[in-house]
Amino acid sequence: MTDPFVIVGGDAAGMSAASKAKREDPDREVVVFEKGDWVSYAACGMPYYVKGEVDDLEDLVAVTPEEFREERDVDLRTGHEVVAIDPEAKTVTVDADGERFDQPYGDLLIATGARAVEPPFEGFDLEGVFTLRSMDEADAIEDFVDEQEPRTAAIVGGGYVGVEMAEALVERGIDVSVFEMLPRILQPFGEATASTVADHLREQGVDLHLETAVEGFGGVDRVETVQLEDDAVSADLVVVGVGVAPNVELAEEAGIDLGPTGAIATDEYGRTNYEDVFAAGDCAEEDHVVTGEPDHVPLALTANRAGRAIGTTVAGDPTPTGGTAGTAIVKAFDLGAARTGILEDDRAREAGFDPVSVTIDAATRPHYYPGATELTVTLVADGESGRVLGASVVGEEGVKRIDTVATAVHAELTVAELRNLDLAYAPPFSPVWDPILTAAKVLEGNVDG
């Protein structure tokens, strides 16, 4: 009998792989080891739980452990931590309830995710200092806000977590300061989008500190201040969101190769340097569809899609995991911001392109139809070939238009081909020339291809 398909990690990539493998090959035993209690949960929804828009933490769970076990016939074991992998013996070593045992596998998926980066700040262990990466952390922040009623909050980092948590805490009646050491927030979104979001955050009362490095946190037992180089800012609550690091220690100790990003190296099917060992999700690399080079983009769809593909592969139908374009979207109070592909000139040039770009403002509906707002679109292309490289959009509505550009990026369309797409038009939804088409029309004059 074939040894089971063993999965380390029970969130997006792991449970997608488990479900798909079991669906495609019902007779194959599928065993999932998850060291915590939560599985298959929507981490992206955690700021909205803190904000109060999600009533119960359990509402973020897509499929419960019981449903996996009883309805999908997956041998899911929570509270089981894999502490070692032996690729030669094809076993994993598991700790559970004070006991240790070895589990054989036929195929193995490492889906250990990523953890919040914790800089070496003094005072990180003070009460009231949090990161936000797990359901337990979200619950802890919610409890702290409810019970301690902080008046001031400091958010360290101006990325996705920083922007979303700024909104969440302001909505809870807390005065919020955001500290970002770079010249702008939402760095991967480009200058126009980042500047628009920054202005909007200030309009909502967020005290934004750019090019400001945090050195630590002050207080006796509980946090009281954020320490800067020559100043201190009051804070009853701190959320640190400066990025994530892939959980690769287990793989590295087993002799599984890491890639240039520091995440686990994989081929187009999610395989590592061992034929029967796969990796997916926030611990693994995928190739960027524009550069063709390995990248580490820890996003939910990337993890779910790769897990599903690997589940199909181990069931006997080799399926590529698909590349990443880094497509992302974030809400900031009344604004939405989205991006895809490559926006940075330096990165585009390193990949062999000659980037050209335009930034335009266009209405989301015709001038005569009520409710029109302005959408700012930055579109980037290769000046020689005309190939669409990336885009960023920001506005009060219509930011999901980024999906049109993401499709163009994946399909390697040129600006002219993007401009000629037959997009839907009706006054309640769009002007005749959709803002994406308008941006392509303007940019087309700057390319040779």
Buried (B, 14 or more C-beta within 10 A) or exposed (E): EEBBBBBBBBBBBBBBBBBBBBBBBEEBBBBBBBBBEBBBBBBBBBBBBBBEEBEEBEEBBEBBBEBBBEEBBBBBBBEBBBEBBBBEEBBBBBBBEEEEEEBBBBBBBBBBBBBBBEBEBEBBEBEBBBBBBBBEBBBBBBEBBEEEEBEBBBBBBBBBBBBBBBBBBBBBEBBBBBBBBBEBBBBBBBBBBBBBBBEBBEEBEBBBBBEBEBBBBBBEEBBBBBBBEEEBBBBBBBBBBBBBBBBBEBBEEBEBEBBEBEBBBBEBBBBBBBEBBBBBBBBBBBBBBBBEBBBBBBBBEBBBBBBBBBBBBBBEEEBBBBBBBBBBBBBBBEBBBBBBBBBBBEBBEEBEBBBBBBBBEBBBBBEEBEEBEBBBBBBBBBBEBBBBBBBBBBBBBBBEBBBBBBBBBBEEBBBBBBBEBEBEEEBEBBBEBBBBBBBBBBBBEEBEE
